[in-house]
């Protein structure tokens, strides 16, 4: 059966409208409470919204039922867990310094600035990254071996994120660790178990969309997410901030610990 391009095109338009609505509501609340950090909490759940909208719209379009349900559950589980974790972490801490610093350089109308620099940008990225999830809802082929591999990769990614976040939370909760660098558990094998996990999750979701050449073409999604994590909003930004705040201790951690893919820690700084 041919891929239902017409239905999928409508889906892309409706999900784009849903993202605009979510971002507009978030921005309205954030301006009212003077805290732009709430968009970080909504990042993961925003994908769950897209998956739910796509699942509903694709009913009756002939997509494989098992694939549709698995992709919905996998996307929602990842997104809602991430939102809950960031929400608990940010509770009572006010606005993230990144947004405070960004607003210091604001020029012109506040709403226009926030749309351009925060909500519009993140909304576009969210929609683009979610395309495999949307396409998977219209794939007619059963999951098959690639679907199983996708679920395994997704599960590995979710485990790295959840365990890494849990280990970091426990580490920070101990007063004796104040000012120290987290280098235990998964954090001894990779400096960013959560970012590595995120990349795996989206690679797994992409594999779950591989029912036709349409799914194959959405490979830009995990690639885009990984580039964002490594080069822009994730690893690069965080490591610069950590070097400024923790100095030599973090520099030593950089020298002995893999930057992304989990590897055994090196015993000493390379010459």
Secondary structure as GFF3:
##gff-version 3
##sequence-region A 1 271
A	DSSP	alpha_helix	5	33	.	.	.	ID=ss1
A	DSSP	alpha_helix	38	58	.	.	.	ID=ss2
A	DSSP	alpha_helix	65	90	.	.	.	ID=ss3
A	DSSP	alpha_helix	97	104	.	.	.	ID=ss4
A	DSSP	alpha_helix	110	114	.	.	.	ID=ss5
A	DSSP	pi_helix	115	119	.	.	.	ID=ss6
A	DSSP	alpha_helix	120	129	.	.	.	ID=ss7
A	DSSP	alpha_helix	131	136	.	.	.	ID=ss8
A	DSSP	alpha_helix	144	173	.	.	.	ID=ss9
A	DSSP	three_ten_helix	175	177	.	.	.	ID=ss10
A	DSSP	three_ten_helix	185	188	.	.	.	ID=ss11
A	DSSP	alpha_helix	193	208	.	.	.	ID=ss12
A	DSSP	alpha_helix	213	217	.	.	.	ID=ss13
A	DSSP	alpha_helix	220	231	.	.	.	ID=ss14
A	DSSP	alpha_helix	235	256	.	.	.	ID=ss15
###
